[in-house]
Amino acid sequence: MVTIKSKKEIEYMKEACKVVAKMYQEIEKKIKPGMTTWEIDQIAEKIMKDLGAIPAEKGYNPGIKGIPPYPASTCISINDEVIHGVPSKNKIIKDGDIVSIDTVALKNGYNGDAARTFMIGNVAKDAKRLVEVTKQAFFEGIKYAKPGYRIGDISNAIGEYVKSQGYSVVREFQGHGIGKAMHEDPGIPNYGKAGRGIRLEPGMTLAIEPMVIQGKPNILELDDGWTIITEDGSLSAHYENTILITEKEPEILTIL
């Protein structure tokens, strides 16, 4: 069921989303070659806690047999890792890497969710373009995040834009509603037909997240049960914000 948030709930959502935005602002200042993904995760966790939030991903249980609860506060995915990369003391960030970080902050019982792909040092031109297209795909999608449009309009806009740039979208994972739960209805694929799906209404809060692959859309899951990589070894980028559907233009809650 899709929830329409009250004014009070929207205020709580904004507080949680502000934590995530501030965290990324600090991570951008600190992330550099030579750091491990575990170090970045610990910095992110401290920032969230200092701002009165709980890292919602830590201990997240997917409810899938054989898959352990998620062990960290962030998902950190490098280069051909698409999403859900598990931070490690052995995984070192190098010059030229693109590093996608996805995290959720829980504050006052409500969640804020966003993802960013950071370009580390001297990034190749093709990698830089991939990151820029992924970010722009989000903005192409939210042109339709207004009352009267449907979820399929957002999905179609993202997918068609990415395709026009010569890239692929991940089909097995998608955006989602968000609020008291990290994942709520509706699901928001990054491809699809315009005019399909539920109609958007003011008070809906949605996490829209293009996941874009430089090559073919095929993906694989690593043995840790979490990390998703591209099958062909091509690069991948991720960009996400939590937004609020208003009477007019959408409000992006995870940007300061």
N, C-alpha and C positions, 0 to 999 in steps of 0.2 A: 504493500500500500504506500502511495506517495503522500508524504506529510507536508502540510502547509504550515509554516512556522508563524507563531504569534510574534508581536513586537518584542516581547521579553525574550523569547527564544532567539530571535534574530540578534539581539544585543549580546546574548551569550555566545552565539556563533561568531560574531565579530571579534569578541575577546579571544577565543581560541585561534581564530585565523590570524589575528595580529601577532600572536606568539610565533606562529610558523613563519610569517613574513619577517619578523625581527631576527629569527634564527638564521634564515637564509642571508639576510643582510650581513650578519656576523661571519657566517661560513665563507661568504665571498671574500671577505677581508683576510681570512686565515688560511684557506686551502692553498696548497703549493706543492711542488714536486718534492718527493722525499717523505712526505707524510704517509702514514698507513690509513686505510679506511677505518680501522678501529679507532684511531686518534680522532678522526673527524666525527665519528659516531659519539664519542665521549664528550666532545665539545658541544655537539648538538643537544645531547641529553642534559648537560649542565645548564645550557641556555634555557631550555624549556622548563626545567625545574625551577630555575631562578625567577622565571616569569610566572610561576604559580600553576604550571601545567604538568600533566603526566604524559610521557611519551607513549602514545596509544598502541604503537606497533610492538612494543616490547612485551613479550609473552602472548602475543596474538595467536589464538588457536584456530587453525583453518578448519578443524573438524574432519580432517582427512586421515584415514588410518595409515599409520607409519610415518606421518609428517609431524615433526616435533613443533611445539610452539616457537614462534619467531624469537630469536635470541637477542636482538639488538633494538635500538631506538630509531634507527633509520635503515632504509634500503639504499645501498650504494653500489651502483653498477658502472663498470668501466668499459668503454669502447664497444666490444661486441656483446656485452651483457646488456640485455634489454631492460629488465626490471628485477626487483627482489634480490639483488646482490647482497649477500650477507657480509657485513663488515668483518675484517680479519686483521690480526697483528702482522700477518705475513703478506698482505696485499698492499704493495707500495704504489703510490700515485707518481707517475712519471711525466716529464715534460712532453707536451704534445697529446696527452690523454684528453678524452672527453669523459667527464664524470657526472653521472646522473644520480641525484639524491632525491628520495621520496620519503616524506615523513608526515605523521599525523599527530597533532597535539590535542589532548583532551583537557578541557578546562570548564568548570561549572557544569559538568555533565554533558558537554557538547564538543564535537570534533571539528577541527580545521585541518584541511588536507591540501598539500601542494607538492610539486616536484619541479626541480630545476636541473638543467645540464650545464655544468661549468666547463669552460675551456681552459686547460692548464698550460701555461707558458706558450710555446711556439706551436700552435695548432695548425695542421695542414689546411689548405684552402677548402678542400672538399668536406672535411670534417666540420669546419666553421659554417659552411653553407647548410649542412644537414641540421645543425643546431638552430640556425636562424629560421629555416623552413619549418621545423618542428614547433618553434615558438609562434610563428605566424599562423600555423594551422589552428592553434587555439583561438587566435583572434578572428580568423575566418569563421570558425564555428560559432562563436558567441555573437556574431552579427545577427543570428537567428534566435538568440536566447531572450526572447521577448514574448509577452502574452499574445496568444493567437497562433504562434508557430508551434511546431511539434518537435519531439525529440529527434525524429528522423531528419528534420531540416538541419539541425546541428551536425548530426553524424554525416550526412551527405556532403555538407560544406567542407568538413575536415577531410574526408576521404578524397573528394574530387580535387581539392587543392593539392594535397600530398601527391596524388597521382599525376597531376599536371606538372609537378616539379621533378618527376622521374623517380620517386621513392615509393615505398610500400608502407601500409599501416599494419600493425599487429591486430589480428582478428580474434585471437583467443582471449584477450583481456580488454577491458573497457572502463570508461568512466562510470559514475554512479551518483545516486542521491546520497546525501550526508546530513547528519544531525546528531541525535543521541547515539546512534550507531555509526560506526565508521563507514559501513556499506549499507545504504538504503535503496529502495526503489526510487526512480527507475534506473535500469542499466542504460548506459549511453555509449554505444559502439562508435568507433572512429571511421565507420563506413556505413552505407545504407541508402535507402531510397527516401527522398524528400516526401513530406506529407504523411509519413507513417509515425506510429507511436502516439503516446499521450500528448495532449495539448498542454502547453506551458501556462502556468498561472503565477501571479505575484505571491511571494512567500515561499516558493520552492527554493531549496538550496541544493546545488549540484556541483560535483567535482568533475570537471571536464579535463581530459588528459590525453592528448595525442601522444602515441608511442610510435615512432617512425624509424623504419629500417632503410639503410642505404641500398641494400640489395633486394633479394627475394623475401617474401613475408614469412617464410618457414622459420619456426623456432624449435628449440630443444630445452628440456629441463635437466639441470645437473643433478648429481646424486644427492646433494644436500636437501633436495625436495623443495627448494625455494628459487634458486637462481635460474633465470631464463636467459638463454643466449640465442643469437642468430645462428641458423643452421649453416649458412655459407660463410660465416666469419666476418660479415660486413658490419660496419658501425651502426649503432642505434642511439637515438636521443629521445628524451622524455620531457614534456612540459605540462604542468598542471596547475590549476587554481580552483579554489572553491568560489563559486559565484552565487549571487542572490538574484532571483527573478523579481523585478520591480514592475511598476505600472508602465515604465518607459524602458530606458536602457538597462542592461544588466549591471550589477555592482560587483566588482571583483573584490572579494574580502581578504585575499591573501597577498595583496600588494599594498605597501605602505604609501 
